[in-house]
């Protein structure tokens, strides 16, 4: 079944795309939710006319997305996570954490637009932010331990043991016993 998407659907397509979906998905989800319409011949003609009229607006949207992508190019994130003794993370670093770090830097990016593989180890990883359907930005993510690194304690040298002065037997006095 061919559907014309009325809005972006993650994992399926973008607004104004014509996609093939299973009939149940189209009739029971996309059309009732207002996310798509059936791609009849008349609907395709209307779409073509609408795209001609909105070509300049789409170019502006793409230009805005490109400026955001240019700003994101120089960004590198460092995320602190709880780490076990062998270097694996308790849980994982995910798109929600990356979206939070980007928000701290002033970028309002939806977490659904961020793609990252399972990050369960400390080290360098790469997250991908899809700013526009044609523009994707790779952001380096460094995962570090949130616990301070324990530096080895400096070795303490054993102090030389001072020898006790020699005591002769006649210097030792036996305590006097009390007479009862």
Secondary structure, 3 states (H helix, E strand, C coil): CEEEECCCECCCECCCCEEECCHHHHHHHHCCCCCEEECCHHHHHHHHHHHHHCHHHHHHHHHHHHHHHHHHHCCEEEEEECECCCCEEEEEECHHHHHHHHHHCCCCCCHHHEECCCEEECEEEEEEEEEECCEEEEEEEEEEECCCCCCCCCCCCCCCCCCCCCCCHHHCCCCCCCCC
